[in-house]
């Protein structure tokens, strides 16, 4: 009899537990229907935000890597351009400095200190004098522009004949000679103030017109001197006698 009661009690307890579970389920369903379930929705939102929070982090992580390929490209391009430009520039600079003719101190001006100067009247052209300059130095020298002549105490300088201007500066290697000519007097007698010079001074010009090129020269003149008048002119320095005399 006691066992029967126990069995019934157990069954009753189980029924009550089942009823309680059903009641709880009903309450939960009612809560979802009347809006109280929004709290659970809030929790879901929080869960979503937790899940979404790596998204900005994930979005920013590729961001630094995006410029990386560009910076690599830029670095590569810069390296090539710099290397090429530097190599080319260095080559040109070395080429220029290795040119013996352009080396500093390799060329000097021709003047009375490193040349031997002679003058000689010629029969053709009429009333002309040949001026020759021989490089007696150990370096090449340049004859610039034209000789500046001065007989005795002459107070004026003969004008150059512009049509004789050479294409390039006359340069003399050691032992070489350059030439110029002077027309002493007009062949038709149109010149004025004719006189005979007993001393001649020849001045050399520098790298700019009318600048000093160094020591002057005083070549020997014929015993009877050199006759000249107001029509006295000179040519520019020339590489050979034919160009100087115009023949």
C-alpha positions, 0 to 999 in steps of 0.5 A: 500500500505504501509503495502504491502511494509513493508511485502516485506521488512520483507521478504527481510530481512529474505532472506538476513539473511538466505543467510548470515547464508548459507554463514557463514556455507560455510566459516566454511566448507571451513576453515575445509577443508583448514587446518585452523581448526587445531586451533580448533583441538588445543583447543580440544587437550587442552581440552583433556589434561585438561581431562587427567590431573587428570589421573596422579593424579588418578594414583598416588593416588592408589600408596600410598595405594599400600604399605599400605596393605604390611605395614599392613602385615609387622606390623602384622608379626613383632608384632607376632614374637616380642611378641612370641620371647620376651615371650619365652626369658622372660620365660627362663630367669625367669626359670633360675633365679628361680633355687635355686641350681643356685642362686648366693651365694647358693653354696660355696667351701669346705675348712678348714673353713666350714668343719671338716677333719679327716684322718685314716689309713686303713688295706685294701687296704694295705698302704692306708689312708682315708681322710674324709671331713664333711660339718659343714657350713649352705650352700652346698659346693663343693669339687673340684678336689683332696686334696693337701697333705703336710707332715711336710715340704715336698717340693713336692705334691703327684700326683692324680690318674687320673682313679679316676676322678669323673663324676661330682663335689662332692657337700656336703649338710650341715652335709654330708661327702665326701672322698678321699684316699691316697696310702702312700707307694708302697706295693712291696717296690719300693718307695724311701725316706720312712719317717714318717710324724708327721704333715699333711696339706690338701689344697683345690682347687678352681674352676680351677685346682691348684687354692686356694679354701680357708683355709687349714686343719690340721687334727690330726694324729696318735701318731706314725705318718704316714709312706709314701714314694715317691710313695705317690698318692691321689684320686680325691674327691668321694661321698662315702668311697667305691669309694675313697678306690676302693673297 
